[in-house]
Every structure is written in structure tokens, then in C-alpha cells.
Amino acid sequence: MDLFDLGCYFSYHVPVQALSHPLLKHSACAYAAKQLGRAKGNKAVYGGVATIQASMELYEDPSVDWEWEGAAHYDKSIKLLMEVIKEDEHATRSDEVVAATAILSCYEFISATGAAWSRHLNGTKSLLDIVETSMMPVELPGLTFTMFSPRRQPSTARRATFWNFARQDYLAAFINDCHTRLDTDDLQIWKDAGLQLTNEGHIVPSDRQESAFFAGETMGEDMISNALVWLSSRICNYLAAGESFNATPAGDRSMTPRAETGTIGETQKSLLERWHALYQELDIWYNGLPITFRPSARIRQTSRDNRDGNGLFQEIWYVMPMCAATMQHYHMARVLLLINKPHETTAGRTTIGARFGSYRSIDREATRHCYEICGIALSRPQASVRVHQTQPLFVAGQYFEQANERKVVLDLLKGIKEDLGWSTEDQVKQLLRQWGWAES
């Protein structure tokens, strides 16, 4: 949960707060126990090689049913959460309650059980709405003229929870082909969470040379990564709207039947304009990246690797795991936009050669981005990166046509499930059906 948070709120603060907060404690225990159960008790080596390990690292009791333990803590968490909501409305605004709700969403996210995961995301969104209301300016009484108190800024805990929710919200929108729960056009909530935007609504470049003309400090790697979540959410909303997108008012997310938007040519033009605007915003984000988002090494695979994809892919290494995961989702966003580019209007009657040239260009670019996704995954990044690369790998797998390319994606997805317990079964089954391959 802290991969995209340099402050590591959930790693550093939550364990300490959980000692005196039962809801937070049971939520964290539920999440940890479920992961141990799905990974069949396998635990990563912590802190590197050691001659003598701690008792917690060696703890192995075959009689412990970790999945059951996780479910028991989960049930206790839900009961405590319901008690808090019923007994004290103001308590729902506390950092601990909001953080516990985010952890419970991740509990469902591990297995990606659609209905339960969706319910928790809806619940987290409701709590965030309550918190948002509590931060609004309040009119001060007893004054001869209207004055408002300043808008309160969210705490570190609420920012961390917001971005965890926003990331899951974007992934849920992509998986279910629907709009995000968060309004991407309500710029204030994103600014409150730390996003830096220009007056035109573009992301402020984070490279120090590029951002020299903007006042204040540039965003850190975590907020740069979060900015991509906002852009990816906007892309998902664009794709979910399809041809029913009404782009006439700026930022209008209304869904209007095509018959009410004018002629097909006009609809196609508005879609294309919106597509170019999103593509340009991705350019602005990418061109403003600091050097930490560039690969530190590219290594061509050799026959010693004994993989079916030998010679096809490079292993692409990043110094910061956060940057590796972010770039995988950047390449995924590029592929989604490229393969969903609206056709140019036929009114101008472009030549067949020009159209085929455009299609080939899109195919080359999309293939390159898919190769980047796989190259980052093949460098075997840390576990927190691997659990976030499921959807980028799924997109790459849908695009690939060669059997050896597909086999690499399949092995990477299966490895995430086997090593970490995170659900990739649905993605694997969908790819096998699409390819016409037998399930193994």
C-alpha cells in the first residue's frame, strides 16, 4: 500500500496506531493473514541475508489456517466498523477509521472478488465524501460582512488513503469498463491531495529544469506517480463513455445518446479532439519526468535464461521500485489510447495508403509499449511492484500475437499468483480464451 508513498504511512504509522485502535488492528491482521493464506504461508526474506533469523521469520505452524484467520479478523473488523458508524458519526472522520476502510478494500483487492471489492470501494468513497465535507470552509457568524474560514487541508493519513483508493478506483473502472467513482473534473479534491496543476489544468512538470517557471517545490516521485493515476482515471472515463461522450462543455462527464449530440461526423470530431487532448496531457506528464523515471539499465536476455521469450525482450531496471511500477502503467495508458484512437472523419477522403500508414504506426507504437511493460516485469522487481503489474501485463497479453510473446506474459501472471497469492486467475483465463489456448 506504500509503494507510491515516500512517507510510508501504512508501513510506519498504522502498525503503531493499531496497538491502541482495535478496528485498525483487526483490519491489518485480516489483510496480512489472507495474503499468507493465499501464498501458502510463504514469507519473503526481510532485511537481506542473515546467519540467525528472528522467530517471526521462522514461524511455521501447519495447524494454522491463515485464510480462516484472515476471515475471522475481517468479520471482527466489519462489526467494529458498523458499531463506529452507528454510534458516533464524527468518529467516521477519524484517520484510523478511514485508513482501516482502505485496508479492508485491499483485503478484497487481493482476490479481486468483484461484488465485495466494489462494496468496499463504495464504502471508502462514502467516508471520503464525509471527510471532504468536514474540510469545507465554514461561515463565521456574528460578522457584519460574509467571511469564511480557510479550507482545511487533509492529514497525511487521509492523503495516503485517498491515493490508495484512487488507484483502486481507476483499476476497477478499467476492469469493469465504467466510470471512476472519483470525479476527475473536480480539480479541488485532487489539488487537496497534493496534485500540482497549472491554470490550464495540466500537470506541472516535475523535472527541475522544466518547472523553473513555476513557483513552489516540484512534486516528488510519489506525487508524480499519483498524477498518472489522475490521468489514467480520465482515460478510463473517456473509454467508458465511448461515442456517447458529450464533449461540448469543458469537463462535462454527462452521458448523452448519440442521437442528441448531432450528426455522426460531429460526434466523431469531438471524440478525436478529446483523444488528442488526453494524448497531449500524457506527453506533458512524460516530458516533465525527473531522471529517476528513466531506466538505469537494459539487459538483453540470453539462452541461459531458459525462457520461451529469449531474445525478444530486454530486462529493464529502475533504481526506484515506485518508478518501475509507474512506468508500466504509463505504457498501459499509451496502449489503451492508441488502440482506441477514433477514426479520422471520412469527409476529407484520405488515401488508402495514408490510412494504412496510420494503422502501422499505431501498431509499432503499441507493440513498443507492450515490450516495455514486459521488460520491466522480467527484471523481477520487488513484490509490491509485481502486484501492481497485473493489468499492464493483461493489456500486453491481449495485444501480442506471437506464441512466444504470449507465453512470457502467461508465466509472469502465473508467477504473481504462485509467489504472492494475488489473484491473476481471471486474467489468465481471459487470455487463454482469447488466444484459443487450452487451460492448463
Residue pairs with C-beta under 8 A, 6 or more apart in sequence:
1 10
1 11
1 102
1 103
1 106
1 160
1 164
2 8
2 9
2 10
2 11
2 160
2 384
3 321
3 322
3 325
3 384
3 385
3 388
4 163
4 167
4 222
4 225
4 226
4 322
4 325
4 326
5 160
5 163
5 222
6 220
6 221
6 222
7 156
7 160
7 222
9 99
9 156
9 157
9 160
10 99
10 103
10 160
10 164
13 156
13 157
14 24
14 28
14 99
14 103
15 28
17 24
17 95
17 96
17 99
18 24
18 25
18 28
19 25
21 96
21 100
22 80
23 77
23 80
23 81
23 84
23 96
23 97
23 100
24 96
24 99
24 100
24 103
26 73
26 74
26 76
26 77
26 80
27 73
27 74
27 77
27 100
27 103
27 104
27 107
28 103
29 69
29 70
29 73
30 70
30 71
30 72
30 73
30 74
30 76
30 77
30 103
30 104
30 107
31 70
31 103
31 104
31 106
31 107
31 110
32 70
33 66
33 67
33 69
33 70
33 73
34 66
34 67
34 70
34 71
34 74
34 107
34 110
34 111
34 421
35 70
35 110
35 420
35 421
35 422
36 42
36 43
36 66
36 70
36 421
37 65
37 66
37 67
37 68
37 69
37 70
37 421
38 67
38 110
38 111
38 420
38 421
38 422
38 423
39 419
39 420
39 421
40 421
41 60
41 64
41 66
42 419
43 57
44 383
45 57
46 57
70 107
74 104
74 107
77 100
77 104
78 104
81 97
81 100
81 101
81 104
84 91
84 92
84 97
85 92
91 97
92 98
92 127
92 130
93 127
93 130
93 131
93 134
95 155
95 157
95 158
96 157
97 127
98 124
98 127
98 128
98 131
98 157
98 158
98 161
99 157
99 160
99 161
101 120
101 123
101 124
101 127
101 161
102 124
102 160
102 161
102 164
102 165
104 120
105 117
105 120
105 121
105 123
105 124
105 164
105 165
105 168
106 164
106 168
107 120
108 116
108 117
108 120
109 117
109 168
110 421
110 422
110 423
111 423
112 175
112 423
112 426
114 176
117 168
117 172
118 172
121 165
121 168
121 169
121 172
121 181
122 181
124 161
124 165
125 165
125 169
125 181
125 182
128 161
128 162
128 165
131 154
131 158
132 189
134 152
135 151
135 152
135 153
135 154
135 192
136 151
137 148
137 149
137 150
137 151
138 148
138 149
139 146
139 147
139 148
139 149
140 147
140 148
140 149
151 192
153 192
154 162
154 192
154 193
159 193
159 194
162 193
163 193
163 226
163 229
165 182
166 182
166 193
166 226
166 229
166 230
166 233
167 229
169 180
169 181
169 182
169 233
170 180
170 229
170 232
170 233
170 236
171 391
172 178
172 180
172 181
173 179
173 180
173 181
173 233
173 236
173 237
173 240
174 232
174 236
174 336
174 391
175 391
177 239
177 240
178 240
179 236
179 237
179 240
179 241
179 253
180 233
180 236
180 237
182 189
182 233
183 189
183 253
184 190
184 230
184 233
184 234
184 237
184 253
185 251
185 252
185 253
187 195
187 197
187 201
190 197
190 230
191 197
193 226
194 219
194 223
194 226
195 203
195 219
195 223
195 226
195 227
195 230
196 203
196 204
196 214
196 216
196 218
196 219
196 223
196 227
197 203
197 204
198 204
198 214
202 281
202 284
203 227
203 230
203 231
203 281
203 284
203 285
203 288
204 211
204 214
204 218
204 219
204 288
205 211
205 214
205 218
205 284
205 287
205 288
206 218
206 219
206 224
206 288
206 289
206 290
207 218
207 288
207 289
207 290
207 291
208 218
208 290
210 287
210 288
211 218
211 288
218 290
219 227
221 290
221 292
221 293
221 320
221 322
221 323
221 326
222 322
224 285
224 289
224 290
224 293
224 326
225 322
225 323
225 325
225 326
227 285
228 285
228 326
228 329
228 330
228 333
229 329
231 278
231 281
231 282
231 285
231 333
232 329
232 332
232 333
234 278
234 281
235 278
235 333
235 336
235 337
237 253
238 245
238 274
238 275
238 278
239 336
239 340
241 253
241 255
243 258
243 267
243 268
243 271
244 255
244 256
244 257
244 258
244 261
245 255
245 270
245 271
245 274
246 252
246 254
246 255
246 256
246 261
246 270
247 270
247 271
247 273
247 274
248 270
258 264
258 267
261 267
261 270
265 345
265 347
268 342
268 343
268 345
269 345
271 342
272 341
272 342
272 344
272 345
275 337
275 340
275 341
275 342
278 337
279 337
282 330
282 333
282 334
282 337
285 330
286 330
292 318
292 319
292 320
292 323
293 318
293 323
293 326
293 327
295 316
295 317
295 318
296 317
296 318
296 319
297 315
297 316
297 317
298 314
298 315
298 316
298 317
298 375
299 314
299 315
299 317
299 379
300 311
300 314
300 315
301 307
301 309
301 310
301 311
301 312
301 313
301 314
301 315
301 378
302 310
303 310
307 408
307 411
308 404
308 407
308 408
308 411
309 374
309 404
309 405
309 407
309 408
312 371
312 404
312 405
312 408
313 371
313 374
313 375
313 378
313 408
314 371
314 375
314 378
315 375
315 378
315 379
316 324
316 372
316 375
316 376
316 378
316 379
317 324
317 379
318 324
318 327
318 376
318 379
318 381
321 381
321 382
321 384
321 385
324 376
324 379
324 381
324 385
325 381
325 384
325 385
325 388
325 389
327 372
327 376
328 372
328 373
328 376
328 377
328 385
328 388
328 389
328 392
329 388
329 391
329 392
331 369
331 370
331 372
331 373
331 392
332 369
332 373
332 391
332 392
332 395
332 396
334 365
334 366
334 369
335 366
335 369
335 370
335 395
335 396
335 399
336 395
338 362
338 365
338 366
338 369
339 362
339 366
339 399
341 362
344 350
344 358
366 399
367 399
370 395
370 396
370 399
370 400
373 389
373 392
373 393
373 395
373 396
374 393
374 396
374 405
374 408
374 409
374 412
376 389
377 386
377 389
377 392
377 393
377 412
378 408
378 412
381 389
383 419
383 420
386 415
386 416
386 419
386 420
386 422
387 416
387 420
387 422
389 412
389 416
390 413
390 416
390 422
390 424
390 427
391 427
393 409
393 412
393 413
393 427
394 413
394 427
394 430
394 431
396 409
397 406
397 409
397 410
397 413
397 427
397 431
398 431
398 434
400 406
400 409
406 431
406 435
406 437
409 431
410 428
410 431
410 432
413 424
413 427
413 428
413 431
414 424
414 428
416 422
416 424
417 423
417 424
417 425
417 428
429 439
431 437
432 438
432 439
